[in-house]
Amino acid sequence: MNSSPTLAVALNTFREAVRDRILYNLVAFAVILIASAVLFGEISIGIQKIILINLGLSSISIFGLLIAIFLGIGLVYKEVDKRSLYALLSKPIRRSQFIVGKFLGLNLTLLVNTLFMTAGLWGTLYYLTRQFEHQDRFIWIAIYFILLQLCLVTAVCLFFSCFSTPALSAIFTFLLYVIGTLSSDIRAFGELTKNVSVKAFTTFLYYLLPNFGNFNIEAWVSHGRSVSGSLILLNTLYTLCYGGVLLTASVVIFSRKDLK
């Protein structure tokens, strides 16, 4: 596959996302929320740093999720609705390149904005403690897991946007995210019921839906706990495999979509 059209679509998607006002609003609000953790720290003697890291990472994750959903749900629909897709596909570019380019473009947008919010977190952390400790390096792993999670969310958004409206895509993605975050608890509930059918159904959901709960290590990191290399490897491979399946499915659906 020629990478030039794919990269062109990715860069154009990034430029369009940067011009979107809601992007700046979300990033600004996230940075403000991270900075406000200092105020909570001042009234919580002895746990200022824990509150700051936990709230800061949670803010990055939540607002990254909102950016991914708000921008991701219109990746395909907006192009079709404005009829700009027809002119684009008339050029030497395949539908698969269009989909992959959109996916890469949104992930580039999320990466840049996550780095901005991360800079705000580190700046606030230094302002509060006036030093960085050895265990603070695990914050970068938590940020990496957030990016992996957002990559999966982007793949989910793109998948739904290939055959649904923006409103339904947002609802489906959000519900899938909530269920995926609670998948371990849902499976545990199924085992507690002692009902074979319920247990089989919850186990099926556990393995079928994306497990977003594995990426949530904010509490670990905020308490200075280490993160194993095996977890990093497993989460990386999981994102590559599950995201690859969703991206392939999106390409197949969009390639067969009637755009007339």
NORKAKA-V678983 format. One line per field, one symbol per residue. phi: phi as a letter, one per 30 degrees, with the letter a starting at -180 (. if undefined). A space follows every 50 residues. Layout:
phi: ???
This chain:
phi: .ddeddddddddddddddddddddddddddddddddddddddcbdjbedd dddddddddddddddddddddddcecedddddidddddddddbddddddd ddddddddddddddddddddddddddddciaccddddddddddddddddd ddddddedddddbbdedddddddddddddddceddddddddddicddddd dddddeddddcdddcdbededdciddcddddddddddddddddddddddd dddddcddcd
